[in-house]
Amino acid sequence: MNRMNGPDGRKGPHPMPGTWITTRAWLLMLPLLVVMIAVIGWPLVDTVRLSFTDAKLVGTAGGFVALDNYAKLLGGASFQRALITTTWFAVVSVAAEMVLGVLAALLLNQQFRGRTALRALMILPWALPTVVNATLWRLIYNPEYGALNAALTQLGLIDSYRSWLGEPGSALTALIVADCWKNFPLVALIALAALQAVPRDITAAALVDGAGPFNRFRYVIMPYLAGPLLVALVLRTIEAFKVFDIIWVMTRGGPANSTRTLSILVYQEAFSFQRAGSGASLALIVTLLVTLLAVAYAALLRKAAGAS
Amino acid sequence: MERQNPLFTAFVYLSALLLAIIILAPLAWLFVMSISSAADLSAKPLNWWPDEIDLSRYRALLSTIENSAGAAFVASLLNSLKVAGMATLAAVAVAIPAAWAVSRTPTVSWSLYAVIATYMLPPVALAVPLYMGLAYLGLLNSVFGLALVYLTILAPFTTWLLKSGFDSIPREIESAAMIDGARLDQILRLLTLPLAAPVMATSALFAFLLAWDEFFYALLFTSDLRAKTLTVAIADLAGGRVSDYGLIATAGVLAALPPVLIGLVMQRALISGLTSGGVKG
């Protein structure tokens, strides 16, 4: 490094050594670093330490038990079932959000009256707090007075009211619908911004060349959509894998643990049963899975960036 | 051309109508529930529009009579405002210098990736030690303690947003002022920060909405009116034995109002903020 260069590599009348620039940057970052170490770094390290102990949440500090927590969890049925439930929730809800989001974006990219207003509406589900969304859908699914039962009965689609969230067969699907409704508009807005970056003359040229709707989407529009959609896919999958709020408010993991995802399981282990050590090791397994997802996606993103 | 095809036009309008219904129907129903009487809501077949508009629950929830449902609701509303406000201020305060430094100093830009990586951490990975730490400091069930915990989410997030904001301000302006003999603090105070004001406002707004929405930590670390936030209060209502669904809906409408209004008014800024990460990638 040229020690006499300024911040942008040019020699100015006030030459500043590169080491001072770097030191100054670290000084400016110091408050953030202190905060991050206090509220993220230290707790993370302590979670690792706790995961090797049988500590309780309150009272006993616990003794060292090596890998016992991990062995018990990984071999246990509740972890395996929660992993499957979480994966199913994440895959189905994110896939549905992507498809619905792209379809809505393709629609909003057309010229029609009321388009601006409709685009403004898309911000509403995103802005609605997650807990309010969960509460709203819990009321809609209500087995005795819910709007879904009323609507389906009045349309003649079902004979009697059902307990959508009370049946193990339908609870997870009902949750996925509620989650999709809140999150597909965000995917739509991201996809719409990408669609608007497609140059008009390229689509016009493809049309003149006789490309059908499918080929135009696949070869003309998709290259513009792929990058932004992949980023949305990464963020949404990671969010969906960590899901807690909507499930806690709507079903608390029930009925019969049919909607118990990994985050719910951690909550129960560490806070309901107060097993801090075992809860910490479960939390770290979840963290590891999320990290693996993120790394896999990062590789995918890099490959996509290289291809285009 | 496809656009002139009347069938295609009809298809576009029908789809637009369907999309509008999908988005609006659940929200409209939340509002209708909040103004319907309990009898209307439990009628079979269901009354989709109340015979008489009933605003009593809005009055009940916004009343401050002691020990009423309203007092509890208003207290949780104030707690949410306090926690989100404090956490946002603190996050922006530590994020501004850090984001500027990362934006202007290529040698430390790698540290931003470490900051962003923490944003992916599931909250459960930090929850147990944070609980024990707050208990040790006597900060469980306190708005201050919860605001501190919210920095785990807000600090990396605002730093990331502000960094891309500073990136869009040409550094040549700063270099020019430096050549003219301005000191760094003068440059930042008089030049960069005023230019970055819109980005800082958007980032603060995003951070506030994120804190307003937060539920997991609030559920764990608060237990009564001294610190319980709105999200926890609503979850309590929804999960409890409240027989009046209209009251739950009203609490939902009131909690949703601030972020929804912010969302509608700030639409343009929010959409560009939401999509910039996706489009640049």
Contacts between the chains, C-beta under 8 A, distances in Angstrom:
chain1	res1	chain2	res2	distance
A	1	B	107	8.0
A	6	B	175	6.9
A	6	B	178	7.8
A	7	B	104	5.8
A	7	B	105	7.0
A	7	B	171	7.1
A	7	B	175	7.3
A	8	B	171	6.0
A	8	B	172	7.8
A	8	B	175	6.0
A	10	B	175	7.3
A	12	B	175	6.8
A	12	B	178	6.4
A	12	B	179	5.6
A	13	B	179	6.0
A	14	B	178	6.2
A	14	B	179	7.7
A	18	B	107	7.2
A	21	B	105	5.9
A	21	B	107	7.3
A	22	B	105	6.4
A	22	B	107	4.8
A	22	B	108	6.3
A	24	B	101	7.3
A	24	B	105	7.7
A	25	B	101	4.0
A	25	B	102	7.2
A	25	B	104	7.5
A	25	B	105	3.8
A	25	B	107	7.2
A	25	B	108	4.5
A	26	B	101	7.7
A	26	B	108	6.6
A	28	B	97	4.0
A	28	B	98	6.2
A	28	B	100	6.6
A	28	B	101	3.8
A	29	B	97	7.1
A	29	B	98	4.3
A	29	B	101	5.3
A	29	B	102	7.1
A	29	B	108	7.1
A	29	B	111	6.8
A	31	B	93	7.4
A	31	B	94	4.2
A	31	B	97	6.7
A	31	B	98	7.1
A	32	B	94	4.4
A	32	B	95	6.4
A	32	B	97	7.6
A	32	B	98	3.8
A	32	B	115	7.4
A	32	B	155	6.2
A	32	B	159	6.2
A	33	B	98	7.8
A	35	B	90	7.7
A	35	B	94	5.3
A	35	B	151	5.5
A	35	B	155	5.5
A	36	B	115	6.9
A	36	B	118	6.7
A	36	B	155	6.3
A	36	B	156	7.3
A	39	B	126	7.6
A	39	B	130	7.3
A	39	B	148	6.5
A	39	B	149	6.5
A	39	B	151	5.2
A	39	B	152	4.7
A	39	B	155	7.8
A	40	B	118	5.1
A	40	B	121	7.1
A	40	B	126	6.5
A	40	B	152	5.3
A	42	B	129	7.0
A	42	B	133	7.9
A	43	B	125	7.8
A	43	B	126	4.1
A	43	B	128	7.9
A	43	B	129	3.9
A	43	B	130	5.2
A	43	B	133	7.0
A	43	B	152	8.0
A	44	B	121	7.2
A	44	B	125	6.2
A	44	B	126	6.2
A	44	B	129	7.9
A	46	B	128	7.8
A	46	B	129	3.8
A	46	B	132	7.8
A	47	B	125	5.7
A	47	B	126	6.7
A	47	B	128	6.1
A	47	B	129	5.7
A	50	B	128	6.1
A	50	B	129	7.0
A	57	B	128	7.1
A	57	B	131	6.9
A	57	B	132	7.5
A	58	B	135	7.6
A	104	B	19	5.8
A	107	B	12	6.8
A	107	B	15	5.1
A	107	B	16	6.3
A	107	B	19	6.4
A	110	B	12	5.0
A	111	B	3	6.9
A	112	B	9	7.6
A	112	B	12	5.2
A	112	B	13	6.1
A	112	B	16	5.9
A	114	B	16	6.6
A	115	B	16	7.5
A	118	B	16	5.8
A	118	B	19	6.5
A	118	B	20	5.8
A	120	B	264	6.5
A	120	B	267	5.8
A	121	B	20	6.4
A	121	B	23	4.9
A	121	B	24	6.7
A	122	B	23	6.8
A	123	B	263	4.5
A	123	B	264	6.6
A	123	B	267	5.8
A	123	B	270	6.6
A	123	B	271	7.2
A	124	B	23	6.3
A	124	B	24	8.0
A	124	B	27	6.1
A	124	B	260	6.1
A	124	B	263	6.8
A	124	B	264	7.7
A	125	B	23	6.4
A	125	B	27	7.8
A	126	B	263	6.9
A	126	B	274	7.8
A	127	B	209	7.4
A	127	B	256	7.5
A	127	B	259	4.5
A	127	B	260	4.7
A	127	B	262	7.0
A	127	B	263	3.3
A	127	B	264	7.8
A	128	B	27	7.4
A	128	B	256	5.2
A	128	B	259	7.2
A	128	B	260	6.5
A	129	B	212	6.6
A	129	B	213	4.7
A	129	B	230	7.9
A	129	B	231	6.3
A	129	B	255	5.8
A	129	B	256	6.0
A	129	B	259	6.2
A	130	B	213	5.7
A	130	B	215	6.5
A	130	B	231	7.8
A	131	B	213	7.6
A	131	B	215	5.1
A	131	B	231	4.2
A	131	B	234	5.3
A	131	B	235	5.5
A	131	B	255	7.6
A	132	B	30	7.9
A	132	B	234	6.4
A	132	B	252	4.4
A	132	B	255	5.3
A	132	B	256	4.8
A	134	B	235	7.7
A	134	B	238	7.3
A	135	B	234	5.7
A	135	B	235	7.3
A	135	B	237	7.5
A	135	B	238	4.2
A	135	B	248	6.1
A	135	B	251	8.0
A	135	B	252	5.2
A	136	B	26	5.9
A	136	B	27	7.9
A	136	B	29	7.6
A	136	B	30	5.0
A	136	B	249	7.6
A	136	B	252	6.0
A	137	B	26	7.3
A	138	B	238	5.6
A	139	B	30	7.7
A	139	B	33	6.6
A	139	B	238	7.8
A	139	B	245	5.5
A	139	B	248	6.5
A	139	B	249	6.4
A	140	B	26	6.5
A	140	B	29	6.7
A	142	B	245	7.1
A	144	B	42	7.5
A	145	B	41	5.9
A	145	B	42	5.0
A	145	B	46	7.2
A	145	B	245	6.6
A	147	B	29	5.4
A	147	B	46	6.7
A	150	B	44	7.5
A	150	B	45	6.3
A	150	B	46	3.6
A	151	B	46	8.0
A	153	B	45	7.2
A	154	B	45	5.6
A	154	B	46	7.6
A	181	B	22	7.4
A	181	B	26	6.5
A	185	B	23	7.0
A	186	B	274	6.6
A	189	B	271	5.7
A	189	B	274	6.0
A	189	B	275	6.0
A	190	B	274	6.9
A	190	B	275	5.1
A	190	B	278	4.3
A	190	B	279	7.5
A	192	B	275	8.0
A	193	B	271	7.3
A	193	B	272	8.0
A	193	B	275	3.9
A	193	B	278	7.1
A	193	B	279	5.3
A	194	B	275	7.9
A	194	B	278	7.2
A	194	B	279	5.9
A	197	B	279	6.8
A	207	B	1	7.3
A	207	B	2	7.8
A	213	B	2	7.9
A	227	B	278	7.9
A	227	B	279	7.8
A	227	B	281	5.3
A	228	B	275	7.4
A	228	B	278	3.9
A	228	B	279	5.2
A	228	B	281	6.5
A	229	B	278	7.8
A	230	B	281	7.5
A	231	B	277	6.4
A	231	B	278	4.6
A	231	B	281	4.5
A	232	B	278	5.6
A	238	B	120	5.6
A	241	B	122	7.9
A	242	B	122	4.4
A	242	B	123	7.4
A	242	B	124	7.8
A	244	B	123	7.5
A	244	B	124	7.6
A	244	B	215	7.7
A	244	B	216	5.3
A	245	B	215	4.4
A	245	B	216	6.4
A	245	B	231	7.9
A	248	B	215	7.5
A	248	B	219	7.3
A	248	B	235	7.1
A	249	B	215	7.7
A	249	B	235	4.9
A	249	B	238	5.8
A	249	B	239	7.0
A	252	B	239	7.3
A	263	B	122	6.4
A	263	B	123	7.9
A	263	B	124	5.4
A	263	B	216	7.9
A	266	B	124	4.2
A	266	B	127	7.7
A	267	B	124	7.0
A	267	B	127	8.0
A	270	B	124	7.6
A	270	B	127	6.8
A	270	B	128	5.2
A	271	B	127	7.8
A	271	B	131	7.7
A	271	B	220	6.4
A	276	B	128	5.0
A	276	B	132	7.5
A	279	B	124	7.9
A	279	B	128	5.8
A	280	B	128	5.2
A	282	B	124	7.9
A	283	B	122	7.0
A	283	B	124	4.3
A	283	B	125	4.8
A	283	B	127	7.1
A	283	B	128	7.0
A	284	B	125	6.6
A	286	B	122	5.3
A	286	B	124	6.1
A	286	B	125	7.1
A	287	B	121	6.3
A	287	B	122	5.8
A	287	B	124	8.0
A	287	B	125	4.4
A	290	B	120	6.1
A	290	B	121	7.6
A	290	B	122	5.8
A	291	B	120	7.3
A	294	B	117	7.9
A	294	B	120	5.5
A	301	B	281	7.1
